[in-house]
Amino acid sequence: HLAAWRSKLSVIASPIRAVLEKKIPWPTDLAVRDRTTMLILDALRPINALAVNYRVLGFRPSMLISSLGRCYLSFCPTEERQALLAELARSNSERDTAAKSVSEIQRMLNNSKALGYCQRDSSLLGADTPERFGAISVPVFAGDQLIACLSCSWLPAVETETSIVQKYLPLLRDA
């Protein structure tokens, strides 16, 4: 049931993402929550030179580090957020440490709500991880229900977050 829903969402999003790729030269990803991580949905689209086949790599974006996870946490219902944060706080992973800091989580939520998008927090990551790319994400709603998050990743050495936000945030929101 869940796999069929994810496949359907990927198919529905595919033409929208194809148009988006013509307007944004950087990789975009659509992801859904899968337990305490995010799952990037495959797109039925050509892969550009910077795109990564995350499924092959077994890469699962972190809820507290990735822009996708932070976006999901910021825009999901309060009860769901509280349950997710409680589960993440029980984790032994260094990537989940922030779940134990109420002030850090509140700062992230306030920032996300004020901006209407989320940024990646790469402060805990090594230089050789795909998560060192810059990334912003926006929530994807079906009515009032958060169903996914859409991100754009880029190389910070090539383009700044300010530039990405000015040029591409409106396109991500429109998509």
Summary of the structure (lengths in Angstrom):
residues: 175
radius of gyration: 15.3
end to end distance: 25.6
largest distance: 42.1
contacts: 503
relative contact order: 0.17
helix: 49%
strand: 19%
